[in-house]
Amino acid sequence: MAVPGRMTTIRTAALLSMGQRYTAFLIGLVYAVVMARLMTPYETGIFSLAAGVIGIAHMLRDFSVGDYIVQEKALTRERLRSALALSLIMAWTLAATLYMIADPIAGYYGEPGIAKVLDLLVVSFLLLPFGSITFAVLTKELAFRAIFWVQTLSGLVGAGLGIALAYNGFSYMSMAWATVSSVATTVAILAWIRPRETFLLPRLSGLSHVGRVGGILTAGGLMEQICRRAPDFFVAKTLGFNAVGIFSKAGSMVDAFQDFFSGAIVRVALPAFAKRLKEGADARDDYLNSLRLLAILPLGFFCFLALFAAPLVWVTFGPAWMDAVPLVRIISVAGLLSAPYLFASAALTAKGQVRDVLWAQVLSGVVYVPLLWFASHFELSAVAAAAVIQVLAKTAILQRGMRLGFDLRVPEILCSAAPSAAVVALAAIASAPALLIDDRTTVGALLALMLGAVIAVLTGLACLFAFAHPLAGELRGLGRHLVLHRKRQDH
């Protein structure tokens, strides 16, 4: 089921997807910087807890219908209709459920604002099914040019409205309105550009086929969301909403990597691996080559984040949020440890080993959630440290799946990431002296951050070409392409 005139090559799709994520990252960065100065940690904590409830419910709402559409080899119009029906049933049922439990949740935490936020956010559940099928089809066909405009415009609308409302005193409700307006914009644009084959009526027959695949993927994603959101629930009860706000800001800096790189590449990796496997290619070599090429990005991001956490938090959020600095550093360690397995879930899902992904998510969650509850009775640093243990557990289980599915062992994976690690280490050593400029003023923190970033990038680029890193070849190819493109324009 093709989308005429919209398909692109895997490489172009990756560039477009990364371009969209980078644009979204910049929009989100401006939004975060402004909102951190308009909102207190306590207000942020209220929205964060409500958003945590919604995040977990979203995994059930989607029921991995999007992932089912992307990986389904025999996708027909009838199966798309069944997927739409399942999406509508799940979304609207959950919307009603969330509306009914909003007040009890708010009562448990003694904060009525939680119910107000939840009551508004459930509107997104009523809207999303009308866009989710179209979005999944566009992703399957690698139509990332269209996706770029959809997500960029919706991000601008949400950020603009959120800032305007916060400036006018709407407090935590401004973030709720921002979320709903972004979803509404996404659905409206998708309705306008949708391919003809996605004009569908729901079909109740065939739900079992969609539900069987979606159920496995959803179980794992649900546990992942629970692990991601559990700190808000535990910390709010034991350490208070101010602590929730601080922890959420630390997490948002690490989550920025998901928007800046990981989400973009993994979103392309799943259909790309599926396509290569369908063509009979050696996915084992594909994984190692992808890791050699791109491991430098997560390693570089998390290393810089850990090293420059203090000036970064000061410049981004302001002095009121400096308690987040040690948390950022600890959680960055988790990011560094997981970098060699960045594509593991996508590769295993594309190969049909969704149960291995499920076990990695569920078993690591079984370890993490009780540990997190225990840690929340002490301090936020202990809560952050629990995340590192969870990543280690998940990585160990993913490695088992990679060994069984692709005959990939730990030394091979680490060797593929080693050249990138060497480049990142040298860039970190070269940029570290820039921290001496940071004198706990906005100007000093900004100068340290800018100088450190420039030194790290220049050192990294020099090492890429000096060590003949695979990414250096890609950069040369991109440079040649741009030169040729300009010459054609001149003629």
C-alpha positions as CSV (number, residue, x, y, z in Angstrom):
1,M,0.0,0.0,0.0
2,A,2.1,2.9,-1.3
3,V,1.6,6.6,-0.9
4,P,2.2,7.9,-4.4
5,G,4.7,10.8,-4.7
6,R,5.5,10.7,-1.0
7,M,8.0,7.8,-0.6
8,T,11.7,8.6,-0.1
9,T,14.9,6.6,0.3
10,I,15.9,5.4,3.7
11,R,18.8,7.8,3.9
12,T,16.6,10.8,2.8
13,A,13.9,9.7,5.3
14,A,16.5,9.6,8.1
15,L,17.6,13.1,7.2
16,L,14.0,14.4,7.1
17,S,13.1,12.7,10.3
18,M,16.2,14.1,12.1
19,G,15.5,17.5,10.6
20,Q,12.0,17.4,12.1
21,R,13.3,16.2,15.4
22,Y,15.9,18.9,15.5
23,T,13.3,21.5,14.6
24,A,11.0,20.2,17.4
25,F,14.0,20.2,19.7
26,L,14.6,23.9,19.1
27,I,10.9,24.7,19.5
28,G,10.8,22.6,22.7
29,L,14.0,24.3,24.0
30,V,12.6,27.8,23.6
31,Y,9.3,26.6,25.2
32,A,11.1,25.0,28.2
33,V,13.4,28.1,28.7
34,V,10.4,30.5,28.8
35,M,8.1,28.2,30.8
36,A,10.7,27.6,33.4
37,R,10.8,31.3,34.1
38,L,7.0,31.6,34.1
39,M,6.2,28.5,36.3
40,T,7.4,27.4,39.7
41,P,8.7,23.8,40.4
42,Y,5.5,23.2,42.3
43,E,3.2,24.1,39.4
44,T,5.4,22.1,37.0
45,G,5.1,19.1,39.4
46,I,1.3,19.2,39.2
47,F,1.2,19.1,35.5
48,S,4.0,16.5,35.4
49,L,2.0,14.1,37.6
50,A,-1.2,14.5,35.5
51,A,0.9,14.1,32.3
52,G,2.3,10.9,33.8
53,V,-1.2,9.4,34.2
54,I,-2.0,10.5,30.6
55,G,1.3,9.0,29.3
56,I,0.5,5.6,30.7
57,A,-3.1,5.7,29.4
58,H,-1.7,6.7,26.0
59,M,0.1,3.4,25.7
60,L,-3.2,1.6,26.2
61,R,-5.0,4.1,23.9
62,D,-2.7,3.4,21.0
63,F,-2.5,-0.3,21.7
64,S,0.6,-0.2,19.4
65,V,-1.7,0.1,16.4
66,G,0.8,2.4,14.7
67,D,3.7,-0.1,15.2
68,Y,1.4,-2.9,13.9
69,I,0.7,-0.9,10.7
70,V,4.4,-0.2,10.2
71,Q,5.6,-3.8,10.7
72,E,2.6,-5.6,9.1
73,K,3.8,-7.2,5.8
74,A,0.4,-7.9,4.4
75,L,-1.4,-4.6,5.2
76,T,-4.8,-4.4,3.5
77,R,-7.5,-1.8,3.5
78,E,-9.7,-4.1,5.7
79,R,-6.9,-4.5,8.2
80,L,-6.6,-0.7,8.3
81,R,-10.3,-0.4,9.0
82,S,-9.9,-2.9,11.9
83,A,-7.0,-0.9,13.2
84,L,-9.1,2.3,13.2
85,A,-11.9,0.5,15.0
86,L,-9.6,-0.8,17.7
87,S,-8.0,2.7,18.1
88,L,-11.4,4.3,18.5
89,I,-12.7,1.8,21.0
90,M,-9.5,2.0,23.2
91,A,-9.3,5.8,23.0
92,W,-12.8,6.7,23.8
93,T,-13.1,4.1,26.6
94,L,-10.0,5.4,28.2
95,A,-11.2,9.0,27.9
96,A,-14.3,8.1,29.8
97,T,-12.3,6.2,32.4
98,L,-9.8,9.0,33.0
99,Y,-12.6,11.5,33.4
100,M,-14.2,9.4,36.1
101,I,-11.0,8.8,38.1
102,A,-9.6,12.3,37.9
103,D,-11.1,13.5,41.2
104,P,-10.1,10.4,43.1
105,I,-6.5,10.8,41.9
106,A,-6.5,14.5,42.9
107,G,-7.9,13.5,46.3
108,Y,-5.2,11.0,46.9
109,Y,-2.5,13.6,46.4
110,G,-4.4,16.4,48.0
111,E,-4.1,18.6,45.0
112,P,-7.3,19.6,43.0
113,G,-5.3,21.0,40.1
114,I,-4.5,17.4,39.0
115,A,-8.2,16.8,38.2
116,K,-8.4,20.1,36.2
117,V,-5.5,19.1,34.1
118,L,-6.7,15.5,33.5
119,D,-10.2,16.7,32.6
120,L,-8.7,18.8,29.8
121,L,-6.1,16.4,28.6
122,V,-8.7,13.6,28.0
123,V,-9.9,15.7,25.0
124,S,-6.8,14.5,23.2
125,F,-8.0,10.9,23.5
126,L,-11.2,11.8,21.6
127,L,-9.2,13.4,18.8
128,L,-6.1,11.2,18.3
129,P,-7.7,8.1,16.6
130,F,-8.7,10.3,13.6
131,G,-5.0,11.0,12.9
132,S,-3.1,8.0,14.2
133,I,-3.9,5.7,11.3
134,T,-2.8,8.3,8.7
135,F,0.3,9.0,10.6
136,A,1.2,5.3,10.8
137,V,0.7,4.8,7.0
138,L,2.9,7.9,6.3
139,T,5.6,6.4,8.6
140,K,5.4,3.0,6.9
141,E,5.9,4.6,3.5
142,L,8.8,6.7,4.8
143,A,6.8,9.9,3.9
144,F,8.8,12.0,6.3
145,R,8.6,15.2,4.3
146,A,4.8,15.4,5.1
147,I,5.5,14.3,8.7
148,F,8.0,17.1,9.1
149,W,5.4,19.8,8.4
150,V,2.7,18.1,10.5
151,Q,4.8,17.9,13.6
152,T,6.6,21.2,13.2
153,L,3.4,23.2,12.8
154,S,1.6,21.4,15.6
155,G,4.7,22.0,17.9
156,L,4.7,25.8,17.1
157,V,1.0,26.1,17.8
158,G,1.3,24.2,21.2
159,A,4.4,26.1,22.3
160,G,3.0,29.5,21.3
161,L,-0.3,29.0,23.1
162,G,1.3,27.6,26.2
163,I,3.7,30.5,26.6
164,A,0.9,33.0,25.9
165,L,-1.4,31.5,28.5
166,A,1.4,31.1,31.2
167,Y,2.3,34.7,30.7
168,N,-1.3,35.7,31.4
169,G,-1.4,33.7,34.6
170,F,-3.0,30.4,33.6
171,S,-0.4,28.5,35.6
172,Y,-0.2,24.7,35.0
173,M,-3.4,24.8,32.9
174,S,-1.3,26.6,30.2
175,M,0.7,23.4,29.6
176,A,-2.5,21.4,29.4
177,W,-4.0,23.7,26.8
178,A,-0.7,23.6,24.9
179,T,-0.9,19.8,24.7
180,V,-4.5,19.7,23.5
181,S,-3.9,22.5,20.9
182,S,-0.9,20.6,19.5
183,V,-2.9,17.4,19.2
184,A,-5.8,19.2,17.5
185,T,-3.5,20.8,15.0
186,T,-1.9,17.5,14.2
187,V,-5.2,15.8,13.6
188,A,-6.5,18.7,11.4
189,I,-3.4,18.8,9.2
190,L,-3.4,15.0,8.8
191,A,-7.1,15.1,7.8
192,W,-6.1,17.6,5.1
193,I,-3.1,15.8,3.6
194,R,-4.2,12.2,4.2
195,P,-3.7,9.7,1.4
196,R,-6.8,8.4,-0.3
197,E,-6.5,4.9,1.0
198,T,-6.7,6.2,4.6
199,F,-10.3,7.5,4.1
200,L,-11.9,4.6,6.1
201,L,-14.8,3.6,8.1
202,P,-14.1,1.4,11.2
203,R,-14.6,-2.4,10.9
204,L,-15.2,-4.5,13.9
205,S,-14.3,-7.8,12.3
206,G,-10.5,-8.6,12.2
207,L,-9.9,-7.0,15.6
208,S,-8.3,-10.1,16.9
209,H,-5.4,-10.0,14.4
210,V,-4.6,-6.4,15.1
211,G,-5.1,-6.9,18.8
212,R,-2.8,-10.0,19.0
213,V,0.2,-8.1,17.6
214,G,-0.7,-4.8,19.3
215,G,-1.2,-6.5,22.6
216,I,2.4,-7.8,22.8
217,L,3.9,-4.5,21.8
218,T,1.5,-2.6,24.1
219,A,2.4,-4.7,27.1
220,G,6.1,-3.8,26.7
221,G,5.4,-0.1,26.0
222,L,3.0,0.1,28.9
223,M,5.7,-1.1,31.3
224,E,8.2,1.3,29.8
225,Q,5.7,4.2,30.4
226,I,5.1,3.0,33.9
227,C,8.9,3.0,34.6
228,R,9.2,6.5,33.0
229,R,6.3,8.0,35.0
230,A,6.6,6.1,38.3
231,P,9.0,8.6,39.8
232,D,6.3,11.3,39.6
233,F,3.8,9.1,41.4
234,F,6.2,8.0,44.2
235,V,8.1,11.3,44.6
236,A,4.9,13.3,44.8
237,K,3.7,11.3,47.8
238,T,7.0,11.1,49.7
239,L,9.0,14.2,48.7
240,G,6.3,16.6,47.5
241,F,5.3,18.3,44.2
242,N,8.3,20.7,44.3
243,A,10.6,17.6,44.1
244,V,8.5,16.2,41.3
245,G,9.0,19.5,39.3
246,I,12.8,19.3,39.9
247,F,13.0,15.6,38.9
248,S,10.8,16.3,35.8
249,K,13.2,19.0,34.6
250,A,16.2,16.7,35.0
251,G,14.4,14.0,33.1
252,S,13.3,16.5,30.4
253,M,17.0,17.3,29.6
254,V,17.7,13.6,29.1
255,D,14.5,13.1,27.2
256,A,15.6,15.9,24.9
257,F,17.8,13.2,23.4
258,Q,14.7,11.3,22.4
259,D,13.4,14.3,20.5
260,F,16.8,15.4,19.2
261,F,18.1,12.1,17.9
262,S,16.9,8.8,19.2
263,G,13.2,9.3,18.3
264,A,14.1,10.4,14.8
265,I,16.5,7.6,14.0
266,V,14.5,4.8,15.7
267,R,11.4,5.9,13.9
268,V,13.2,5.3,10.6
269,A,15.0,2.3,11.9
270,L,11.9,0.1,12.4
271,P,10.6,0.4,8.8
272,A,14.1,0.4,7.4
273,F,15.1,-2.9,9.2
274,A,11.8,-4.4,8.2
275,K,12.4,-3.5,4.6
276,R,15.9,-4.9,4.6
277,L,14.8,-8.1,6.2
278,K,12.0,-8.5,3.6
279,E,14.7,-8.0,0.9
280,G,16.8,-10.8,2.4
281,A,19.6,-8.5,3.6
282,D,21.9,-9.4,6.5
283,A,20.4,-7.4,9.3
284,R,23.3,-8.4,11.6
285,D,25.7,-6.4,9.5
286,D,23.1,-3.6,9.1
287,Y,22.9,-3.3,12.9
288,L,26.7,-3.2,13.4
289,N,27.2,-0.7,10.5
290,S,24.4,1.6,11.9
291,L,26.1,1.5,15.3
292,R,29.5,2.3,13.9
293,L,28.0,5.2,12.0
294,L,25.7,6.7,14.6
295,A,26.7,5.6,18.1
296,I,28.8,8.8,18.4
297,L,25.6,10.9,18.7
298,P,24.1,9.4,21.9
299,L,27.6,9.0,23.4
300,G,28.5,12.6,22.6
301,F,25.1,14.0,23.8
302,F,25.1,12.2,27.2
303,C,28.8,12.9,27.8
304,F,28.4,16.6,27.1
305,L,25.2,16.7,29.2
306,A,26.9,15.1,32.2
307,L,30.0,17.3,31.9
308,F,28.2,20.6,31.4
309,A,25.1,19.9,33.5
310,A,25.5,22.9,35.8
311,P,25.8,25.7,33.2
312,L,23.2,24.0,31.0
313,V,20.6,23.9,33.8
314,W,21.4,27.5,34.8
315,V,21.0,28.8,31.3
316,T,18.0,26.7,30.4
317,F,15.9,26.8,33.5
318,G,17.5,29.4,35.8
319,P,19.0,29.3,39.3
320,A,15.7,28.1,40.9
321,W,16.3,24.7,39.2
322,M,19.9,24.0,40.2
323,D,18.9,21.0,42.4
324,A,18.4,19.2,39.1
325,V,22.1,19.2,38.3
326,P,23.2,16.0,40.1
327,L,20.1,14.2,38.8
328,V,21.0,15.1,35.2
329,R,24.5,13.7,35.7
330,I,23.3,10.5,37.2
331,I,20.6,9.9,34.5
332,S,23.1,10.7,31.8
333,V,25.1,7.7,32.9
334,A,22.1,5.6,32.1
335,G,22.0,7.1,28.6
336,L,25.7,6.3,28.0
337,L,25.2,2.7,29.1
338,S,22.3,2.2,26.8
339,A,23.9,3.8,23.7
340,P,25.3,0.6,22.1
341,Y,21.7,-0.9,22.1
342,L,20.0,2.2,20.6
343,F,18.6,0.2,17.7
344,A,18.1,-3.1,19.5
345,S,14.4,-2.8,20.1
346,A,13.7,-1.7,16.5
347,A,15.8,-4.5,15.0
348,L,14.2,-7.2,17.2
349,T,10.7,-5.8,16.4
350,A,11.4,-5.7,12.7
351,K,12.6,-9.4,12.8
352,G,9.4,-10.4,14.6
353,Q,11.0,-10.9,18.0
354,V,8.6,-8.6,19.8
355,R,8.5,-11.0,22.8
356,D,12.2,-10.3,23.4
357,V,11.5,-6.6,23.5
358,L,8.5,-7.3,25.8
359,W,10.6,-9.3,28.2
360,A,13.3,-6.6,28.3
361,Q,10.7,-3.9,29.2
362,V,8.7,-6.0,31.7
363,L,11.5,-7.7,33.6
364,S,13.6,-4.5,33.9
365,G,10.4,-2.8,35.1
366,V,9.9,-5.5,37.7
367,V,13.4,-4.7,39.0
368,Y,13.0,-0.9,38.7
369,V,9.6,-0.1,40.2
370,P,10.1,-1.6,43.7
371,L,13.6,-0.2,43.8
372,L,12.2,3.2,42.8
373,W,9.6,3.1,45.6
374,F,12.3,2.3,48.1
375,A,14.6,5.1,46.8
376,S,11.8,7.7,46.8
377,H,11.8,7.6,50.7
378,F,15.3,9.0,50.7
379,E,16.3,11.7,48.2
380,L,16.1,12.5,44.5
381,S,19.7,11.3,43.8
382,A,18.7,7.8,45.0
383,V,15.7,8.0,42.6
384,A,17.9,8.9,39.7
385,A,20.4,6.1,40.6
386,A,17.6,3.6,40.4
387,A,17.2,4.5,36.7
388,V,20.8,3.4,36.0
389,I,20.1,0.0,37.5
390,Q,17.0,-0.3,35.4
391,V,18.9,0.4,32.2
392,L,21.5,-2.2,33.1
393,A,18.8,-4.8,33.5
394,K,17.0,-3.9,30.3
395,T,20.3,-3.9,28.3
396,A,21.2,-7.4,29.6
397,I,17.8,-8.8,28.4
398,L,18.0,-7.0,25.0
399,Q,21.5,-8.5,24.6
400,R,20.0,-12.0,25.0
401,G,17.6,-11.2,22.2
402,M,20.3,-9.8,19.9
403,R,22.4,-13.0,20.5
404,L,19.5,-15.3,19.7
405,G,18.1,-13.3,16.8
406,F,21.2,-11.9,15.1
407,D,24.1,-13.9,16.7
408,L,25.5,-10.7,18.0
409,R,27.6,-10.8,21.2
410,V,28.7,-8.1,23.6
411,P,32.3,-7.8,22.3
412,E,31.1,-7.3,18.7
413,I,28.6,-4.6,19.7
414,L,31.1,-2.8,22.0
415,C,33.8,-2.9,19.3
416,S,31.4,-1.3,16.8
417,A,30.8,1.6,19.3
418,A,34.4,1.9,20.4
419,P,35.7,4.3,17.7
420,S,32.8,6.6,18.6
421,A,33.6,6.4,22.3
422,A,37.2,7.3,21.6
423,V,36.2,10.4,19.6
424,V,33.8,11.5,22.4
425,A,36.4,11.0,25.1
426,L,38.9,13.2,23.3
427,A,36.2,15.8,22.7
428,A,35.2,15.8,26.4
429,I,38.8,16.1,27.6
430,A,39.4,19.1,25.2
431,S,36.2,20.9,26.2
432,A,36.4,20.4,30.0
433,P,38.6,23.4,30.7
434,A,35.7,25.6,29.5
435,L,33.9,24.9,32.8
436,L,36.4,27.2,34.5
437,I,34.6,30.1,33.1
438,D,31.3,29.1,34.8
439,D,31.1,31.5,37.8
440,R,27.4,30.8,38.6
441,T,26.2,33.8,36.7
442,T,24.0,33.7,33.6
443,V,26.8,35.3,31.5
444,G,29.5,33.0,32.9
445,A,27.3,29.8,32.4
446,L,26.4,30.8,28.9
447,L,30.0,31.5,27.9
448,A,31.2,28.2,29.4
449,L,28.4,26.3,27.6
450,M,29.1,28.0,24.2
451,L,32.8,27.6,24.4
452,G,32.6,24.0,25.6
453,A,30.2,23.1,22.8
454,V,32.4,24.8,20.1
455,I,35.5,23.0,21.4
456,A,33.7,19.7,21.6
457,V,32.3,19.9,18.1
458,L,35.5,21.0,16.5
459,T,37.6,18.4,18.3
460,G,35.0,15.7,17.5
461,L,35.0,16.7,13.8
462,A,38.8,16.7,13.7
463,C,39.0,13.2,15.3
464,L,36.3,11.9,12.9
465,F,38.4,12.6,9.9
466,A,41.7,11.8,11.6
467,F,40.5,8.3,12.6
468,A,38.6,7.7,9.3
469,H,35.3,7.3,11.2
470,P,32.4,6.1,9.0
471,L,30.5,9.3,9.8
472,A,33.3,11.3,8.2
473,G,32.6,9.5,4.9
474,E,28.9,10.4,5.2
475,L,29.8,14.1,5.9
476,R,32.1,14.1,2.8
477,G,29.3,12.7,0.7
478,L,26.8,15.2,2.0
479,G,29.3,18.0,1.2
480,R,29.7,16.8,-2.4
481,H,26.0,16.5,-2.8
482,L,25.4,20.1,-1.6
483,V,28.2,21.4,-4.0
484,L,26.6,19.5,-6.9
485,H,23.2,20.8,-6.0
486,R,24.4,24.4,-5.9
487,K,26.1,24.0,-9.3
488,R,22.9,22.7,-10.8
489,Q,21.0,25.7,-9.4
490,D,23.7,28.1,-10.8
491,H,23.2,26.6,-14.3
